[in-house]
Amino acid sequence: MACVNADGTITATAKALLKSLETPLGVEEVSGRLGQPLFRVRSSLREMVEAGLVVVQGDKYQATEEGKKKAAG
């Protein structure tokens, strides 16, 4: 499932994921908070890392400043 639309906007699911990443979290933690399966969370995180909305810190993920702005918008 795509998180970033062609026009640069993000989906509601992506907003929820980004809001959960204000502090660094592992994939399992994100999955549990959102009630989404691991495969979907991993896929979404990969897409958002590529888009510059999330950064990887070891085995944890955190929203970038750009990601936080998109989540708030």
N, C-alpha and C positions, 0 to 999 in steps of 0.2 A: 504494500500500500504506500503510495506516494505521500510524503509529508510536505514537500515544497512544490507549490504549483508553478506552472510555466511563467506566470507573471511575477514570481518572487514572493507571493503571499504564502502563508502556511496554513495547514489544516487545523481543525479543532483538536485532533489527536496530537499533532505536533506541539500545539500551544500547551496542552496539558503536560506533555513530556518535558518541554523546556522549563515550565514552571516547577516541575519536580526536581530539576537539576540546578537549583540556585546554590546548593552545596553539592560537592562531589558524591556520587552514588555509583555503586556497581550495577551491572545489568539485572541481577536478581532482585536488588532493592527496588529498582525502577519498575520492573515487572510486577512486583508485589503491590507497590503503591498505586499503580494504574490499573491493576487487574487484567493486564494484557499478557499473552503468552510470550515466552522468551524469544522465540524466533521473530516475532513481530517487533519486539523492542530492539533486538539486535539490528534488524533491517532498518528500522527508523533511525537508530543512532548512527549507523554507517552513512545513511543519506544526509543526515544533519551535520556530521563531521565534514563530509565533502562540501557541503554548502557553507561551512564556516560558522555554523550556529552552535556547535558543540565542540569541545576539546577533550582529548583523552589524556588523563593523568594517571599513568600506571594502569591499574585495572578499573579505574573509576572515570566517570564522565561528568562534565560540568558545562553549563550553558555559557557561551561567550557573551560579551556585552551586546553584540549584534543579536544573538539569540534571545537575550533578556528583553531587548527592545521589541523584537517581533512577537514575543509571548505577551507583552503588555499591550500591544497594539490591536 
